[in-house]
């Protein structure tokens, strides 16, 4: 959790001054969706897209049934 907040602070909070809380909220959500989750998902899936990974994982299971 600490590494998440450290990355958030470095990549969003410390980049500029925010005039409204809404601007900051949108910047945080955008960063999480575009950068943080994408990077973690890709690393976990072995650099395959989610569809490619699902195909690889479900095909052997369906063949065994």
Wavefront OBJ file of the C-alpha trace (Angstrom):
o trace
v 0.000 0.000 0.000
v 2.833 2.367 0.798
v 4.358 1.916 -2.661
v 0.994 2.714 -4.276
v 0.669 6.000 -2.393
v 4.303 6.831 -3.049
v 3.767 6.400 -6.808
v 0.516 8.356 -6.637
v 2.193 11.252 -4.868
v 5.186 11.276 -7.222
v 3.176 10.930 -10.455
v 0.043 12.958 -9.695
v 0.094 15.024 -6.527
v 3.556 16.537 -6.872
v 3.258 17.311 -10.603
v 1.312 20.564 -10.245
v -1.049 22.583 -8.066
v -4.698 21.639 -8.287
v -7.317 24.388 -8.196
v -10.256 22.172 -7.215
v -10.721 18.868 -5.487
v -12.675 17.662 -8.524
v -9.680 18.270 -10.817
v -7.470 16.325 -8.460
v -10.018 13.501 -8.172
v -10.193 13.170 -11.958
v -6.390 13.190 -12.227
v -6.087 10.443 -9.605
v -8.761 8.247 -11.212
v -7.220 8.750 -14.642
v -3.752 7.844 -13.367
v -5.054 4.704 -11.657
v -6.988 3.525 -14.704
v -4.441 4.384 -17.393
v -1.136 3.808 -15.692
v -1.230 1.893 -12.439
v -3.715 -0.863 -13.254
v -2.490 -1.347 -16.815
v 1.114 -1.787 -15.702
v 0.227 -4.243 -12.941
v -2.221 -6.246 -15.061
v 0.223 -6.626 -17.925
v 3.015 -7.792 -15.634
v 0.738 -10.315 -13.923
v -0.560 -11.718 -17.208
v 2.900 -12.298 -18.624
v 2.623 -9.330 -21.006
v -0.418 -10.882 -22.719
v -3.575 -8.884 -23.253
v -6.452 -9.939 -20.977
v -8.187 -11.620 -23.933
v -5.033 -13.547 -24.928
v -4.509 -14.649 -21.323
v -8.119 -15.777 -20.977
v -7.828 -17.801 -24.174
v -4.645 -19.499 -22.986
v -6.044 -20.289 -19.536
v -9.572 -21.409 -20.458
v -8.745 -23.490 -23.521
v -6.903 -26.300 -21.635
v -9.663 -26.374 -19.027
v -12.346 -26.743 -21.676
v -10.372 -29.473 -23.479
v -10.100 -31.483 -20.249
v -13.869 -31.449 -19.688
l 1 2 3 4 5 6 7 8 9 10 11 12 13 14 15 16 17 18 19 20 21 22 23 24 25 26 27 28 29 30 31 32 33 34 35 36 37 38 39 40 41 42 43 44 45 46 47 48 49 50 51 52 53 54 55 56 57 58 59 60 61 62 63 64 65
